[in-house]
């Protein structure tokens, strides 16, 4: 089975913090939120693909 991804949105931000790295807590919270959002979008795309396949 093939899955076609019609749209990929990548959000990013670039900051100049003088060479300092972000704190682990802050980046891990953002990473977890990103993972949840990405998983939800992937599930939606797969569900839509399965529905289209069943309709045919």
Phi and psi restraints in degrees (value plus and minus 20) as a CYANA .aco file:
   2 UNK   PHI    -126.5   -86.5
   2 UNK   PSI     127.3   167.3
   3 UNK   PHI    -142.0  -102.0
   3 UNK   PSI     104.9   144.9
   4 UNK   PHI    -118.5   -78.5
   4 UNK   PSI     106.4   146.4
   5 UNK   PHI    -120.1   -80.1
   5 UNK   PSI      95.1   135.1
   6 UNK   PHI    -105.8   -65.8
   6 UNK   PSI     -45.8    -5.8
   7 UNK   PHI    -165.7  -125.7
   7 UNK   PSI     113.7   153.7
   8 UNK   PHI    -145.9  -105.9
   8 UNK   PSI     100.9   140.9
   9 UNK   PHI    -132.6   -92.6
   9 UNK   PSI     104.1   144.1
  10 UNK   PHI    -137.0   -97.0
  10 UNK   PSI     100.8   140.8
  11 UNK   PHI    -124.5   -84.5
  11 UNK   PSI     113.0   153.0
  12 UNK   PHI    -169.1  -129.1
  12 UNK   PSI     141.2   181.2
  13 UNK   PHI    -161.5  -121.5
  13 UNK   PSI     122.6   162.6
  14 UNK   PHI    -135.8   -95.8
  14 UNK   PSI     106.3   146.3
  15 UNK   PHI    -147.2  -107.2
  15 UNK   PSI     131.7   171.7
  16 UNK   PHI    -125.6   -85.6
  16 UNK   PSI      84.0   124.0
  17 UNK   PHI    -130.8   -90.8
  17 UNK   PSI       5.6    45.6
  18 UNK   PHI      47.5    87.5
  18 UNK   PSI       8.7    48.7
  19 UNK   PHI      65.9   105.9
  19 UNK   PSI     -21.1    18.9
  20 UNK   PHI    -101.5   -61.5
  20 UNK   PSI     122.0   162.0
  21 UNK   PHI    -109.5   -69.5
  21 UNK   PSI     139.0   179.0
  22 UNK   PHI     -90.6   -50.6
  22 UNK   PSI     138.0   178.0
  23 UNK   PHI     -91.6   -51.6
  23 UNK   PSI     132.1   172.1
  24 UNK   PHI     -83.5   -43.5
  24 UNK   PSI     -60.3   -20.3
  25 UNK   PHI     -80.8   -40.8
  25 UNK   PSI     -68.8   -28.8
  26 UNK   PHI     -82.9   -42.9
  26 UNK   PSI     -66.4   -26.4
  27 UNK   PHI     -90.6   -50.6
  27 UNK   PSI     -53.1   -13.1
  28 UNK   PHI     -91.6   -51.6
  28 UNK   PSI     -52.9   -12.9
  29 UNK   PHI     -85.9   -45.9
  29 UNK   PSI     -66.2   -26.2
  30 UNK   PHI     -82.7   -42.7
  30 UNK   PSI     -58.8   -18.8
  31 UNK   PHI     -85.2   -45.2
  31 UNK   PSI     -63.0   -23.0
  32 UNK   PHI     -84.0   -44.0
  32 UNK   PSI     -62.2   -22.2
  33 UNK   PHI     -83.3   -43.3
  33 UNK   PSI     -61.3   -21.3
  34 UNK   PHI     -83.2   -43.2
  34 UNK   PSI     -63.6   -23.6
  35 UNK   PHI     -80.2   -40.2
  35 UNK   PSI     -64.1   -24.1
  36 UNK   PHI     -84.3   -44.3
  36 UNK   PSI     -62.8   -22.8
  37 UNK   PHI     -85.4   -45.4
  37 UNK   PSI     -63.2   -23.2
  38 UNK   PHI     -84.3   -44.3
  38 UNK   PSI     -63.3   -23.3
  39 UNK   PHI     -82.6   -42.6
  39 UNK   PSI     -62.7   -22.7
  40 UNK   PHI     -82.7   -42.7
  40 UNK   PSI     -62.6   -22.6
  41 UNK   PHI     -86.6   -46.6
  41 UNK   PSI     -59.5   -19.5
  42 UNK   PHI     -84.1   -44.1
  42 UNK   PSI     -63.0   -23.0
  43 UNK   PHI     -80.7   -40.7
  43 UNK   PSI     -60.6   -20.6
  44 UNK   PHI     -84.3   -44.3
  44 UNK   PSI     -63.5   -23.5
  45 UNK   PHI     -83.8   -43.8
  45 UNK   PSI     -63.1   -23.1
  46 UNK   PHI     -84.7   -44.7
  46 UNK   PSI     -62.7   -22.7
  47 UNK   PHI     -82.8   -42.8
  47 UNK   PSI     -63.0   -23.0
  48 UNK   PHI     -82.9   -42.9
  48 UNK   PSI     -61.0   -21.0
  49 UNK   PHI     -83.6   -43.6
  49 UNK   PSI     -63.2   -23.2
  50 UNK   PHI     -85.0   -45.0
  50 UNK   PSI     -60.2   -20.2
  51 UNK   PHI     -83.3   -43.3
  51 UNK   PSI     -61.9   -21.9
  52 UNK   PHI     -84.1   -44.1
  52 UNK   PSI     -58.5   -18.5
  53 UNK   PHI     -87.1   -47.1
  53 UNK   PSI     -60.1   -20.1
  54 UNK   PHI     -88.6   -48.6
  54 UNK   PSI     -51.8   -11.8
  55 UNK   PHI     -89.3   -49.3
  55 UNK   PSI     -46.1    -6.1
